[in-house]
Amino acid sequence: MATAPAASLSATGSEDRSFLGHPKGLAYLAFTEAWERLSFYGMSGLLLLYMIQRLLTPEVADGVLGFDRLRAGIEALTGPLSDQAFASQVFSLYSGLVYFTPVFGGLLADRLLGQRRAVVLGALLMVAGHGLMAFDASFLIALSLLIAGTGCLKGNISVQVGHLYQPDDEGRRTRAFAIFYGAINTGALLGPLVCGILAQVYGWHVGFGAAGALMLVALITYCTGWKHLPPDRKRQRGTVSSAPLTARDWRVIAALLFLSAIGILPCAAYYQEMNAGLLLIEASVDRGLFGWTIPTPSFNALDGLFCILAVPLLVSLWHRQAKHGREPGDIRKITIGYLIISGANLLMVIPAGWADNGATLGPIWPVMLYALNALGFIFYWPTLLALFSRAAPAQVNSTMMGVLFLSIFLGNLLVGTLAGLWETLSHASFFALHAALAFGAVLVMLLVARPVERLLAHPS
């Protein structure tokens, strides 16, 4: 398997332990991603309501460039849509495409720009996109720039986290990705709060402007840490990245594609909490708190909160296990994560059955669902990122990271398809189905664990 030479890795400071026992470059990458996610989730939290409450009003809609053509194209596939349904379609399309375009961002980095320049390009596109959100007319242009920018940035910055470490430093790399995802979820938690409050007090465009300012801070943070970032890996003559793919490389690529495909099932089980899970909360959960009713969408903040809390717990656990030689390998961690997500959905079969009979549920049930799902997610997703960054051949390293993000895109499509069963299945059966999907991934991982581990092990 083609890998970067050790010399280039050591040049990044892989033995540096100045940031929580990790290279200083991890700090710059994590804080860059935290600011970027603050921006992304802050803007996304406003998007749907902005379309419904302002953009689709008669006096505004006609002035939005390309809006009528987009609506005609979507309705040609779906039939006539209400304004709310059309806004939901646009929001879903945007949310899906930001996980589809990293494949192309990875290709751009591998073949032309390298990871660092691709990240800078992505950040600049996103700053421009947020800036154009200040004007109603440029709404679709802004979304297009944000989608393209995320495609350039998302996978390539994740690849760089893995490049901070020697290929055989599996444990530290996985813990680094857990820290990295703690930063991401900090942004996911705070972004909607910051931009939402500003939009409510000062207007939509101030909220969008705040998202743009946060993205600019992310770009400045990234450039400030430039000298601590790993060197670019792209195809150049005379380098490992320009060598033809070997038979082993192709087997590794096939194994990684297989792992990303299997990950679609637990991904759907995990993200369903933000779709049908909210429907259960809205209809059947007592949301009263000291005389105030908690808004149903606010429960989604629990995901970011519990992901943040899970990171130090798991990093500490894995560090202690590593000291005694008992830290699970990447495949085992991924399998454990899938099992936890299966258990989270299986647990919900009990209260969902009560809800089927008209009972009102206590808020402890969705809290437990979000907590267990977050724990499972931190077990498996950062580990998958670490595995792909280490094992994917150097010639297609960023591209394969983009492929992994594509599994989230496909998982979210499956979420929407399965959500259509909410009104036809009993709620208990609905959660049992999702538990079965995630457990099916567990069984597959158990079957393939040994051969995949041998194939993806760093060759001596």
Number of C-alpha atoms within 10 A of each C-alpha: 20 21 17 18 12 11 9 17 18 16 14 20 18 21 16 15 12 12 12 11 11 21 22 21 24 27 24 22 23 25 20 27 30 26 26 30 26 31 34 25 22 28 25 21 19 19 20 19 15 16 21 16 11 14 23 18 12 9 9 12 17 14 14 17 15 15 18 12 10 14 17 14 12 15 14 10 8 11 9 13 15 8 16 15 12 21 21 18 18 20 16 15 12 18 15 19 18 23 24 24 24 30 23 18 29 30 23 21 27 27 18 15 19 20 28 23 17 26 26 20 20 25 27 19 22 31 26 19 25 29 19 22 25 18 13 18 19 18 20 19 17 23 20 17 20 25 24 24 27 27 27 33 29 26 32 32 24 25 24 23 26 26 25 29 26 20 21 14 14 20 19 20 26 28 22 27 25 27 25 23 23 26 26 23 26 20 24 27 24 21 27 25 18 18 28 23 16 18 19 12 11 11 12 22 21 19 27 29 22 23 31 27 18 25 27 22 19 27 23 15 19 26 16 11 16 15 11 21 25 25 18 17 27 24 20 14 9 8 14 18 22 18 14 10 16 12 10 14 21 14 15 21 22 12 20 23 17 12 22 21 18 19 25 25 27 30 25 25 28 28 19 22 23 15 16 22 22 19 16 19 22 14 13 20 21 15 17 12 9 6 7 8 10 13 11 16 14 11 20 19 16 18 25 24 19 21 27 24 16 22 24 15 11 17 20 12 12 19 16 13 14 14 9 8 10 11 16 14 14 21 22 19 21 26 22 20 26 33 22 24 31 29 21 27 28 22 19 22 20 15 21 23 16 15 19 13 10 11 13 15 19 15 16 10 17 23 16 15 22 27 22 24 28 26 24 27 24 24 28 28 22 25 27 23 22 27 24 28 26 27 25 24 25 26 26 24 28 34 25 28 30 28 25 27 22 23 23 23 22 19 24 25 17 18 24 16 11 18 17 11 14 16 10 10 12 17 24 20 18 22 28 20 19 25 27 18 22 30 23 18 23 24 14 13 21 13 11 13 15 11 11 18 15 10 16 22 17 15 11 4
